[in-house]
Amino acid sequence: MYKLGEPILYENLTWVEAADLAKKCRTIMLTTGTIEQHGLHSSMDVDAAINYEICKRVSAKMQIPVYPQIMPGISQAHGFPGVVWVRPETWTRYLYDIVKSLYEGTGFNQFIIVNGHMWNQGAVASVRDMIRTEYTNVRIRTLNWWTLDKDVYRIASADCPLGRSLHGNYGETSAMLAIDPEHQDMEKAKRLHVNNAEFEHFWDYREEQITTSGVMGGNAEGSNAEDGEAMIQFATDRMIQMIGDDIKSPKIKDAKRQIHPKIGY
């Protein structure tokens, strides 16, 4: 049973409630993340926890169900102990099957996938394209939480002047201090002494080739829950604004593909 004003967690529903929600709002949110190191100070669920928290807040406001965190992800390039990864082809098929089963089995036909891990992006986009071409009456949208709003990105990349590489840094650590302070060790963050927040590079290197601490960013020790909360709320508000009333728009016609009158396809 779910209550008005609280997030609707898909795993807590009965199958009847899930089917009723699919008929009522037709929409479900999915969050994709991974399990990987984020410096000496942060827990390994950073790339799954932040986007999940945002979607839970959206769910509480808009009464859209949110699917359990989908992790691990595509993290082979993080050569640190503790990291758990799956191959891109495995992960793509896994996510595709989840979306396919939610559509064919339960009846959801509007999917919002909010990604939390940079290297999942290509696979998420692949699933999006497979679903929207296979099912002509499905709407699907993919988003990265850190680019939802300019104010979100401003805080997230505050200590990464190039904006290309940020990991276990000021923005991510601040978000985790707002979400789960118990599992963030700021005493270790203060001892990081990261002198090179980012450097110009053309090639995409493995993580351990770029950083020995597991952090990319110059001010993890300055992180604070207040900025983390502001960033999460900016993202939440922006998502609500983006979704708006569009989820209630008329059902999508199951359009047939156009056949060229002369060449027959």
MARZAKE-385299 format. One record per atom (N, C-alpha, C, O): residue in one letter; x, y, z. Coordinates in steps of 0.001 Angstrom, whole numbers, padded with zeros to 6 digits, always signed. Example, Ala and Ser with C-alpha at 12.3 -4.5 7.8 and 13.67 -1.06 7.14 Angstrom:
BEGIN
A+013190-005690+007800;A+012300-004500+007800;A+013200-003300+007800;A+014236-003319+008465;S+012850-002250+007080;S+013670-001060+007140;S+012900+000030+007870;S+013409+001138+008039;
***
This chain:
BEGIN
M+000845-001199+000000;M+000000+000000+000000;M+000879+001246+000000;M+001869+001305+000729;Y+000527+002234-000805;Y+001287+003470-000842;Y+000392+004621-000397;Y-000832+004551-000513;K+001014+005676+000112;K+000277+006798+000663;K+000598+008077-000101;K+001715+008263-000583;L-000397+008953-000205;L-000226+010237-000851;L+000870+011023-000135;L+000887+011096+001094;G+001776+011606-000903;G+002856+012398-000321;G+004092+011604+000029;G+005078+012172+000500;E+004062+010290-000193;E+005221+009447+000041;E+005658+008825-001278;E+004832+008620-002168;P+006955+008521-001415;P+007390+007901-002666;P+006751+006529-002854;P+006537+005789-001893;I+006456+006207-004098;I+005900+004893-004419;I+007053+003999-004856;I+007563+004136-005968;L+007458+003096-003992;L+008545+002178-004284;L+007971+000915-004907;L+007170+000211-004293;Y+008384+000645-006114;Y+007770-000429-006907;Y+007800-001769-006188;Y+006832-002527-006246;E+008899-002065-005512;E+009041-003375-004874;E+008097-003569-003697;E+007873-004698-003259;N+007543-002477-003184;N+006622-002575-002049;N+005165-002721-002470;N+004289-002894-001622;L+004902-002654-003762;L+003532-002766-004256;L+003086-004225-004341;L+003909-005134-004454;T+001782-004431-004286;T+001253-005732-004674;T+001154-005746-006195;T+001234-004699-006837;W+000982-006929-006765;W+000899-006984-008229;W-000351-006270-008740;W-000352-005731-009847;V-001412-006267-007937;V-002642-005569-008322;V-002395-004059-008333;V-002832-003363-009250;E-001696-003556-007316;E-001392-002124-007267;E-000505-001710-008441;E-000697-000644-009026;A+000458-002551-008779;A+001338-002247-009912;A+000549-002154-011212;A+000758-001242-012012;A-000356-003104-011414;A-001177-003100-012635;A-002101-001894-012676;A-002312-001310-013739;D-002655-001514-011524;D-003540-000347-011465;D-002777+000939-011769;D-003292+001818-012461;L-001542+001053-011251;L-000735+002246-011525;L-000373+002339-013004;L-000341+003427-013581;A-000100+001183-013610;A+000216+001177-015038;A-000947+001698-015860;A-000738+002353-016881;K-002172+001416-015430;K-003355+001913-016131;K-003603+003383-015825;K-004041+004150-016682;K-003310+003758-014578;K-003639+005106-014121;K-002667+006161-014645;K-003095+007147-015245;C-001367+005966-014427;C-000397+007003-014825;C+000511+006555-015963;C+001144+007392-016606;R+000586+005257-016223;R+001321+004674-017346;R+002832+004883-017262;R+003570+004414-018129;T+003301+005586-016218;T+004694+006022-016155;T+005424+005359-014995;T+004853+005153-013924;I+006693+005029-015218;I+007548+004523-014149;I+008950+005093-014324;I+009418+005270-015448;M+009616+005377-013212;M+010994+005881-013234;M+011953+004750-012877;M+011680+003945-011986;L+013077+004703-013584;L+014135+003747-013292;L+015434+004505-013069;L+015694+005506-013737;T+016247+004036-012135;T+017530+004684-011865;T+018652+003689-012106;T+018610+002559-011619;T+019657+004118-012861;T+020779+003251-013196;T+022053+003781-012554;T+022365+004968-012648;G+022785+002881-011900;G+023998+003299-011207;G+025062+002234-011265;G+025122+001458-012218;T+025909+002192-010240;T+026946+001161-010178;T+027471+001063-008757;T+027029+001784-007863;I+028429+000154-008564;I+029103-000012-007269;I+030594+000143-007529;I+031228-000734-008116;E+031144+001265-007087;E+032566+001522-007358;E+033125+002501-006344;E+032385+003222-005675;Q+034440+002512-006244;Q+035124+003389-005291;Q+034828+004851-005571;Q+034688+005263-006722;H+034735+005621-004509;H+034624+007079-004604;H+035557+007696-003561;H+035126+008364-002621;G+036839+007447-003764;G+037823+007965-002825;G+037911+007142-001559;G+037287+006088-001437;L+038693+007638-000622;L+038883+006950+000650;L+037747+007217+001621;L+037648+006566+002661;H+036883+008179+001284;H+035950+008705+002265;H+034494+008369+002008;H+033682+008411+002932;S+034140+008034+000762;S+032714+007851+000440;S+032380+006387+000197;S+033237+005590-000186;S+031125+006054+000426;S+030635+004709+000175;S+030606+004438-001328;S+030678+005369-002131;M+030502+003171-001706;M+030607+002798-003115;M+029287+002899-003878;M+029234+002565-005062;D+028226+003355-003219;D+026916+003440-003885;D+026578+004845-004369;D+025423+005125-004690;V+027573+005734-004425;V+027333+007137-004788;V+026550+007261-006093;V+025572+008005-006166;D+026984+006527-007128;D+026381+006671-008454;D+025023+005988-008571;D+024398+006020-009631;A+024573+005377-007493;A+023226+004807-007467;A+022331+005540-006475;A+021112+005571-006641;A+022933+006128-005445;A+022151+006728-004361;A+021595+008106-004709;A+020472+008436-004328;I+022379+008915-005435;I+021971+010303-005681;I+020755+010353-006605;I+019761+011008-006290;N+020830+009673-007730;N+019689+009701-008658;N+018467+009008-008077;N+017337+009395-008375;Y+018678+007994-007256;Y+017544+007308-006612;Y+016833+008246-005629;Y+015604+008264-005558;E+017614+009021-004877;E+017016+009983-003943;E+016202+011032-004690;E+015106+011394-004260;I+016735+011519-005805;I+016007+012504-006615;I+014684+011913-007088;I+013643+012561-006983;C+014716+010697-007602;C+013497+010071-008131;C+012490+009758-007027;C+011283+009833-007256;K+012963+009414-005851;K+012031+009194-004735;K+011295+010482-004374;K+010108+010458-004047;R+012001+011595-004436;R+011354+012880-004135;R+010351+013260-005226;R+009274+013781-004935;V+010711+012996-006468;V+009768+013233-007566;V+008549+012337-007396;V+007416+012773-007600;S+008785+011095-007025;S+007699+010139-006818;S+006727+010616-005743;S+005512+010502-005903;A+007260+011146-004658;A+006409+011626-003561;A+005517+012778-004007;A+004381+012905-003548;K+006030+013611-004899;K+005266+014770-005376;K+004277+014405-006479;K+003159+014919-006520;M+004702+013515-007370;M+003920+013263-008580;M+003220+011906-008590;M+002456+011595-009504;Q+003497+011092-007545;Q+002876+009767-007431;Q+003175+008887-008645;Q+002307+008172-009146;I+004421+008959-009100;I+004933+008075-010142;I+005797+007022-009449;I+006677+007384-008668;P+005580+005750-009705;P+006398+004733-009048;P+007851+004778-009505;P+008148+005159-010637;V+008756+004382-008604;V+010170+004314-008936;V+010660+002887-008701;V+010438+002301-007642;Y+011326+002350-009708;Y+011835+000987-009675;Y+013085+000920-008785;Y+013783+001925-008649;P+013386-000239-008175;P+014594-000347-007337;P+015868+000014-008097;P+015928-000096-009322;Q+016873+000441-007357;Q+018151+000835-007943;Q+018715-000288-008830;Q+018784-001446-008416;I+019112+000074-010040;I+019677-000896-010972;I+021197-000765-010935;I+021757+000194-011467;M+021846-001717-010316;M+023298-001733-010181;M+023755-003169-009951;M+022950-004005-009540;P+025056-003486-010212;P+026133-002600-010626;P+025982-002165-012077;P+024994-002479-012741;G+026985-001435-012550;G+026933-000916-013902;G+028223-001176-014644;G+028935-002140-014363;I+028517-000308-015595;I+029660-000484-016488;I+030868+000239-015884;I+031116+001409-016174;S+031605-000473-015049;S+032684+000139-014272;S+034018-000570-014437;S+034862-000504-013543;Q+034226-001249-015566;Q+035492-001956-015763;Q+036701-001032-015687;Q+037796-001466-015329;A+036506+000243-016023;A+037627+001179-016072;A+038056+001666-014692;A+038969+002483-014576;H+037396+001163-013642;H+037782+001531-012278;H+038554+000370-011671;H+037960-000551-011110;G+039880+000414-011784;G+040694-000705-011343;G+041050-000651-009873;G+042225-000738-009516;F+040054-000510-009017;F+040258-000465-007573;F+039561-001665-006932;F+038545-002126-007453;P+040075-002177-005828;P+039361-003231-005107;P+037969-002755-004689;P+037753-001572-004425;G+037045-003692-004637;G+035688-003363-004216;G+034740-003093-005367;G+033528-003250-005220;V+035273-002692-006506;V+034437-002352-007661;V+033786-003618-008220;V+034438-004649-008380;V+032494-003520-008513;V+031756-004608-009153;V+031233-004083-010484;V+030649-003000-010535;W+031436-004835-011559;W+031024-004352-012877;W+030430-005492-013686;W+030637-006669-013391;V+029689-005108-014711;V+029225-006047-015724;V+029601-005483-017090;V+029761-004273-017250;R+029739-006366-018066;R+030093-005930-019416;R+028954-005116-020036;R+027787-005345-019719;P+029286-004173-020911;P+028244-003348-021526;P+027139-004157-022186;P+025965-003811-022061;E+027499-005240-022894;E+026480-006026-023575;E+025568-006749-022591;E+024374-006905-022848;T+026132-007195-021453;T+025325-007847-020417;T+024364-006851-019798;T+023177-007129-019626;W+024900-005681-019465;W+024103-004662-018783;W+023003-004128-019683;W+021887-003883-019224;T+023308-003944-020964;T+022309-003451-021914;T+021147-004431-022013;T+019986-004023-021999;R+021450-005705-022112;R+020397-006718-022203;R+019572-006768-020915;R+018354-006945-020955;Y+020241-006613-019787;Y+019548-006650-018497;Y+018544-005500-018385;Y+017380-005714-018045;L+019008-004274-018675;L+018120-003119-018604;L+016994-003231-019622;L+015843-002915-019323;Y+017330-003681-020822;Y+016315-003863-021863;Y+015225-004826-021392;Y+014038-004563-021585;D+015620-005932-020779;D+014641-006924-020328;D+013753-006378-019205;D+012570-006713-019133;I+014315-005545-018335;I+013503-004936-017274;I+012414-004051-017881;I+011240-004158-017527;V+012826-003176-018804;V+011858-002274-019447;V+010824-003075-020229;V+009629-002790-020153;K+011271-004061-020968;K+010382-004891-021787;K+009348-005606-020917;K+008173-005673-021276;S+009782-006139-019779;S+008854-006856-018906;S+007864-005912-018228;S+006707-006272-018012;L+008319-004700-017890;L+007399-003726-017291;L+006329-003297-018290;L+005196-002997-017914;Y+006702-003274-019557;Y+005737-002919-020601;Y+004818-004090-020948;Y+003595-003967-020885;E+005406-005209-021310;E+004602-006335-021778;E+003830-007020-020650;E+002710-007487-020859;G+004420-007080-019462;G+003798-007812-018374;G+002845-007005-017517;G+001831-007519-017045;T+003183-005714-017315;T+002397-004896-016380;T+001643-003783-017067;T+000593-003366-016580;G+002146-003288-018187;G+001397-002300-018947;G+001931-000895-018917;G+001328-000008-019521;F+003062-000640-018226;F+003670+000693-018282;F+004141+000970-019707;F+004729+000102-020352;N+003880+002185-020195;N+004376+002509-021532;N+005048+003885-021601;N+005254+004431-022685;Q+005389+004439-020426;Q+006164+005681-020363;Q+007289+005470-019350;Q+007037+005241-018167;F+008526+005550-019828;F+009684+005212-019006;F+010629+006408-018904;F+011052+006968-019915;I+010952+006787-017674;I+011933+007834-017418;I+013122+007172-016740;I+013016+006699-015608;I+014258+007140-017438;I+015457+006500-016894;I+016443+007590-016489;I+016926+008346-017332;V+016735+007665-015204;V+017654+008674-014685;V+018967+007982-014313;V+019016+007176-013384;N+020008+008307-015041;N+021303+007650-014878;N+022163+008366-013842;N+022119+009590-013719;G+022951+007577-013093;G+023816+008154-012082;G+025292+007900-012300;G+026119+008379-011524;H+025645+007148-013352;H+027034+006773-013588;H+027418+007104-015023;H+026776+006645-015967;M+028457+007894-015180;M+028800+008444-016494;M+028971+007373-017570;M+028514+007555-018698;W+029623+006260-017232;W+029926+005265-018261;W+028754+004346-018566;W+028886+003446-019396;N+027622+004545-017926;N+026395+003835-018309;N+025702+004507-019494;N+024807+003921-020102;Q+026109+005724-019821;Q+025336+006546-020748;Q+025092+005885-022096;Q+023971+005904-022605;G+026140+005299-022678;G+025999+004693-023995;G+025020+003538-023993;G+024211+003403-024911;A+025089+002702-022962;A+024192+001554-022874;A+022753+001989-022640;A+021827+001410-023208;V+022563+003006-021807;V+021206+003521-021568;V+020607+004043-022867;V+019441+003785-023169;A+021404+004776-023632;A+020928+005304-024910;A+020592+004176-025876;A+019638+004283-026647;S+021362+003103-025840;S+021080+001953-026709;S+019743+001314-026359;S+018961+000970-027246;V+019485+001158-025070;V+018203+000589-024635;V+017054+001496-025048;V+016021+001028-025526;R+017243+002787-024862;R+016224+003752-025294;R+015874+003562-026768;R+014700+003510-027134;D+016895+003460-027604;D+016645+003354-029038;D+016024+002018-029422;D+015193+001960-030329;M+016418+000941-028742;M+015818-000360-029036;M+014338-000378-028657;M+013505-000896-029401;I+014025+000183-027510;I+012636+000170-027032;I+011747+001048-027904;I+010648+000640-028281;R+012214+002245-028226;R+011341+003158-028960;R+011165+002758-030424;R+010222+003202-031080;T+012067+001921-030938;T+011871+001431-032300;T+011085+000135-032330;T+010389-000149-033305;E+011190-000653-031270;E+010438-001914-031222;E+008971-001685-030889;E+008090-002362-031420;Y+008715-000718-029998;Y+007344-000453-029550;Y+006961+000978-029918;Y+007460+001933-029322;T+006090+001120-030885;T+005747+002450-031373;T+004775+003183-030452;T+004537+004376-030642;N+004211+002495-029461;N+003310+003171-028529;N+003953+003357-027151;N+003257+003429-026138;V+005278+003432-027126;V+006018+003650-025878;V+006724+004996-025935;V+007307+005361-026956;R+006665+005736-024818;R+007485+006940-024657;R+008624+006599-023714;R+008431+005905-022716;I+009813+007091-024035;I+010962+006842-023166;I+011877+008060-023182;I+012093+008670-024229;R+012413+008410-022013;R+013320+009556-021891;R+014469+009168-020971;R+014245+008586-019909;T+015692+009486-021369;T+016853+009206-020536;T+017500+010518-020108;T+017595+011461-020894;L+017945+010569-018852;L+018516+011770-018267;L+019705+011396-017383;L+019748+010294-016835;N+020665+012302-017243;N+021717+012192-016239;N+021416+013184-015128;N+021097+014338-015413;W+021508+012773-013885;W+021093+013671-012803;W+021951+014938-012755;W+021439+016009-012428;W+023239+014838-013072;W+024137+015990-012913;W+023937+017058-013980;W+024448+018169-013837;T+023207+016746-015043;T+022941+017755-016074;T+021460+018145-016129;T+021022+018755-017105;L+020699+017807-015111;L+019276+018153-015098;L+019054+019662-015076;L+018079+020157-015641;D+019949+020385-014431;D+019758+021828-014238;D+021126+022497-014123;D+022072+021895-013615;K+021230+023721-014587;K+022520+024428-014552;K+023021+024620-013130;K+024230+024596-012899;D+022110+024812-012161;D+022534+024977-010773;D+023014+023659-010174;D+023893+023651-009312;V+022444+022554-010625;V+022923+021245-010196;V+024361+021048-010669;V+025232+020653-009894;Y+024595+021327-011943;Y+025932+021116-012499;Y+026947+022093-011902;Y+028118+021755-011725;R+026489+023295-011599;R+027396+024296-011005;R+027972+023775-009690;R+029171+023910-009445;I+027136+023187-008850;I+027618+022656-007571;I+028386+021354-007781;I+029441+021143-007183;A+027852+020487-008633;A+028465+019169-008848;A+029900+019283-009345;A+030749+018468-008984;S+030176+020290-010173;S+031504+020417-010784;S+032299+021590-010231;S+033240+022058-010873;A+031933+022066-009052;A+032545+023280-008500;A+034062+023181-008370;A+034759+024181-008541;D+034579+022004-008072;D+036026+021851-007884;D+036676+021134-009062;D+037791+020625-008948;C+035978+021097-010192;C+036507+020468-011403;C+036443+021488-012532;C+035460+021515-013273;P+037457+022322-012682;P+037390+023465-013592;P+037151+023101-015053;P+036582+023898-015798;L+037573+021913-015474;L+037366+021524-016866;L+035986+020922-017086;L+035486+020906-018211;G+035374+020431-016026;G+034033+019870-016127;G+033962+018535-016835;G+032870+018044-017124;R+035109+017939-017118;R+035098+016660-017825;R+035093+015474-016869;R+034376+014497-017084;S+035889+015565-015826;S+036049+014451-014901;S+035736+014906-013485;S+036426+015767-012939;L+034705+014335-012895;L+034414+014596-011490;L+034012+013277-010841;L+033186+012529-011366;H+034614+013015-009695;H+034396+011708-009079;H+034802+011759-007615;H+035953+012059-007297;G+033853+011466-006713;G+034145+011525-005284;G+034536+012920-004846;G+035239+013094-003850;N+034076+013917-005594;N+034526+015293-005405;N+033574+016074-004503;N+032769+015495-003774;Y+033682+017391-004566;Y+032862+018266-003721;Y+031362+018021-003923;Y+030619+017865-002954;G+030925+017990-005187;G+029499+017850-005464;G+028944+016509-005042;G+027929+016441-004349;E+029612+015429-005462;E+029116+014091-005119;E+029168+013840-003613;E+028241+013271-003037;T+030252+014266-002989;T+030368+014061-001542;T+029332+014880-000785;T+028761+014400+000194;S+029082+016106-001222;S+028053+016930-000572;S+026684+016273-000679;S+025917+016266+000283;A+026379+015720-001855;A+025090+015029-002028;A+024980+013850-001079;A+023925+013632-000484;M+026058+013085-000928;M+026020+011922-000040;M+025941+012323+001429;M+025370+011594+002241;L+026507+013472+001775;L+026372+013961+003155;L+024922+014330+003461;L+024477+014229+004604;A+024194+014757+002439;A+022776+015064+002615;A+021932+013799+002674;A+020935+013748+003394;I+022329+012770+001912;I+021530+011542+001807;I+021889+010529+002892;I+021010+009969+003547;D+023191+010299+003074;D+023649+009192+003926;D+024953+009559+004629;D+026000+008983+004334;P+024896+010519+005562;P+026128+010983+006213;P+026836+009898+007019;P+028048+009966+007228;E+026086+008907+007466;E+026661+007856+008315;E+027794+007094+007620;E+028728+006628+008272;H+027703+006972+006287;H+028677+006173+005565;H+029693+007005+004783;H+030328+006501+003857;Q+029846+008279+005154;Q+030857+009151+004548;Q+031833+009558+005654;Q+031413+010102+006675;D+033113+009304+005465;D+034137+009577+006478;D+034916+010838+006100;D+035891+010776+005351;M+034482+011959+006619;M+035076+013231+006225;M+036466+013453+006809;M+037208+014306+006323;E+036828+012702+007841;E+038203+012788+008347;E+039184+012296+007288;E+040273+012850+007138;K+038793+011253+006554;K+039640+010751+005473;K+039650+011720+004299;K+040663+011854+003612;A+038541+012389+004067;A+038493+013377+002982;A+039470+014504+003254;A+040103+015014+002329;K+039597+014895+004501;K+040501+015991+004859;K+041963+015627+004636;K+042812+016511+004524;R+042260+014336+004571;R+043650+013893+004403;R+043974+013546+002950;R+045048+013016+002667;L+043053+013841+002027;L+043261+013458+000633;L+044397+014234-000030;L+045228+013652-000727;H+044429+015553+000190;H+045448+016420-000410;H+045531+016226-001927;H+046602+015960-002473;V+044396+016363-002589;V+044368+016264-004049;V+044837+017594-004618;V+044136+018601-004518;N+046016+017596-005211;N+046596+018833-005712;N+046227+019128-007157;N+046313+020270-007608;N+045815+018088-007882;N+045524+018249-009294;N+044074+017831-009544;N+043786+016663-009808;A+043174+018802-009454;A+041750+018492-009572;A+041414+017857-010911;A+040644+016898-010969;E+041971+018371-011958;E+041781+017847-013304;E+042999+018203-014136;E+043724+019146-013818;F+043219+017453-015192;F+044287+017832-016110;F+043800+017620-017530;F+042951+016769-017795;E+044352+018406-018432;E+043966+018299-019832;E+044395+016937-020379;E+045557+016555-020246;H+043475+016214-020985;H+043844+014945-021593;H+042902+014630-022747;H+041701+014894-022690;F+043480+014063-023783;F+042700+013692-024960;F+042129+012283-024824;F+040954+012057-025114;W+042956+011337-024386;W+042534+009944-024288;W+041655+009713-023076;W+041724+010455-022096;D+040825+008675-023147;D+040038+008253-021996;D+040820+007172-021247;D+040918+006032-021701;Y+041363+007543-020114;Y+042197+006629-019338;Y+041373+005817-018348;Y+040225+006146-018050;R+041987+004747-017845;R+041401+004034-016716;R+041497+004917-015471;R+042360+005789-015376;E+040607+004675-014538;E+040535+005536-013349;E+041843+005557-012562;E+042300+006620-012143;E+042445+004387-012363;E+043657+004325-011538;E+044864+004929-012241;E+045900+005153-011614;Q+044739+005197-013553;Q+045809+005888-014269;Q+045738+007396-014066;Q+046708+008113-014311;I+044593+007862-013621;I+044375+009298-013438;I+044502+009699-011978;I+045011+010776-011668;T+044033+008820-011067;T+044001+009181-009654;T+044383+007993-008781;T+043902+006879-008991;T+045248+008234-007803;T+045616+007171-006861;T+044671+007123-005669;T+044563+006095-005002;S+043990+008227-005400;S+043072+008282-004257;S+041663+007862-004628;S+040852+007555-003755;G+041364+007848-005946;G+039999+007554-006372;G+039133+008793-006439;G+037920+008690-006618;V+039739+009968-006298;V+038992+011228-006342;V+039458+012059-007532;V+040656+012176-007790;M+038509+012626-008244;M+038815+013632-009258;M+038039+014883-008895;M+036819+014943-009049;G+038751+015865-008419;G+038157+017075-007880;G+039074+017595-006785;G+039735+016805-006111;G+039124+018882-006599;G+040103+019461-005702;G+039614+019863-004324;G+040375+020436-003545;N+038329+019569-003999;N+037836+020090-002722;N+036836+019147-002059;N+035803+019591-001558;A+037135+017852-002053;A+036239+016909-001382;A+036124+017222+000106;A+035066+017034+000708;E+037221+017701+000696;E+037210+017979+002130;E+036289+019143+002499;E+035871+019263+003651;G+035973+019993+001530;G+035087+021129+001802;G+033617+020824+001618;G+032776+021711+001756;S+033303+019599+001314;S+031912+019218+001048;S+031023+019444+002263;S+031470+019359+003407;N+029755+019734+001989;N+028820+019953+003101;N+027410+019548+002703;N+027038+019616+001532;A+026639+019130+003679;A+025293+018621+003442;A+024358+019696+002903;A+023430+019385+002156;E+024584+020947+003266;E+023705+022033+002819;E+023743+022176+001299;E+022699+022268+000654;D+024948+022192+000729;D+025054+022282-000724;D+024535+021010-001386;D+023943+021061-002464;G+024758+019874-000737;G+024236+018630-001274;G+022727+018624-001334;G+022144+018190-002327;E+022092+019102-000284;E+020626+019179-000241;E+020106+020147-001298;E+019112+019869-001968;A+020782+021284-001444;A+020364+022262-002459;A+020436+021658-003854;A+019529+021845-004665;M+021508+020940-004130;M+021702+020336-005444;M+020621+019289-005728;M+020057+019259-006821;I+020335+018441-004754;I+019307+017408-004920;I+017934+018039-005137;I+017145+017562-005953;Q+017656+019116-004401;Q+016354+019762-004549;Q+016236+020499-005881;Q+015170+020500-006497;F+017323+021125-006327;F+017319+021739-007664;F+016966+020692-008714;F+016138+020934-009593;A+017599+019529-008615;A+017368+018460-009586;A+015937+017944-009509;A+015307+017689-010535;T+015429+017793-008296;T+014055+017326-008100;T+013054+018288-008718;T+012158+017879-009457;D+013214+019567-008410;D+012302+020583-008936;D+012348+020639-010457;D+011323+020811-011116;R+013548+020492-011003;R+013686+020549-012457;R+013019+019346-013114;R+012374+019487-014153;M+013167+018176-012523;M+012515+016996-013074;M+011003+017129-013056;M+010333+016783-014029;I+010471+017626-011961;I+009017+017819-011848;I+008538+018795-012908;I+007497+018592-013532;Q+009313+019863-013104;Q+008966+020857-014127;Q+009022+020241-015527;Q+008142+020492-016350;M+010039+019448-015794;M+010200+018832-017103;M+009077+017850-017420;M+008556+017816-018535;I+008720+017060-016426;I+007675+016054-016643;I+006315+016723-016787;I+005546+016415-017697;G+006034+017653-015860;G+004811+018445-015901;G+003571+017607-016118;G+003411+016544-015519;D+002710+018084-016963;D+001466+017379-017264;D+001602+016452-018465;D+000624+015842-018898;D+002814+016347-019003;D+002981+015559-020221;D+002668+014087-020013;D+002238+013403-020942;I+002886+013590-018783;I+002596+012178-018535;I+001098+011883-018622;I+000693+010728-018747;K+000276+012944-018553;K-001170+012758-018636;K-001705+013014-020042;K-002914+012962-020272;S-000804+013288-020975;S-001244+013579-022333;S-001847+012333-022971;S-001633+011221-022489;P-002601+012516-024054;P-003316+011383-024656;P-002412+010195-024944;P-001212+010344-025174;K-003014+009015-024926;K-002254+007803-025201;K-001634+007866-026594;K-002185+008470-027514;I-000488+007234-026720;I+000229+007247-027976;I-000436+006272-028944;I-000748+005136-028585;K-000642+006720-030142;K-001194+005822-031152;K-000135+004800-031549;K+001040+005130-031711;D-000570+003574-031701;D+000349+002522-032121;D+000515+002613-033632;D-000027+001809-034391;A+001282+003619-034040;A+001391+003951-035460;A+002138+002873-036234;A+003135+002326-035764;K+001640+002584-037414;K+002328+001659-038305;K+003418+002427-039042;K+003271+003615-039330;R+004499+001744-039339;R+005565+002402-040067;R+005092+002745-041475;R+004380+001973-042118;Q+005502+003914-041933;Q+005076+004383-043238;Q+005663+003528-044364;Q+006845+003183-044341;I+004836+003196-045334;I+005298+002416-046502;I+005388+003345-047695;I+004414+003992-048079;H+006560+003396-048264;H+006740+004248-049441;H+005943+003676-050593;H+006100+002501-050926;P+005070+004500-051226;P+004171+003974-052263;P+004870+003418-053491;P+004307+002571-054185;K+006084+003872-053776;K+006758+003428-055002;K+007687+002241-054763;K+007744+001308-055564;I+008422+002293-053635;I+009413+001253-053452;I+008970+000166-052478;I+009651-000849-052337;G+007828+000367-051799;G+007208-000705-051044;G+007810-001011-049671;G+007630-002111-049150;Y+008516-000056-049088;Y+009001-000283-047715;Y+009100+001049-046993;Y+009487+001092-045826;
***
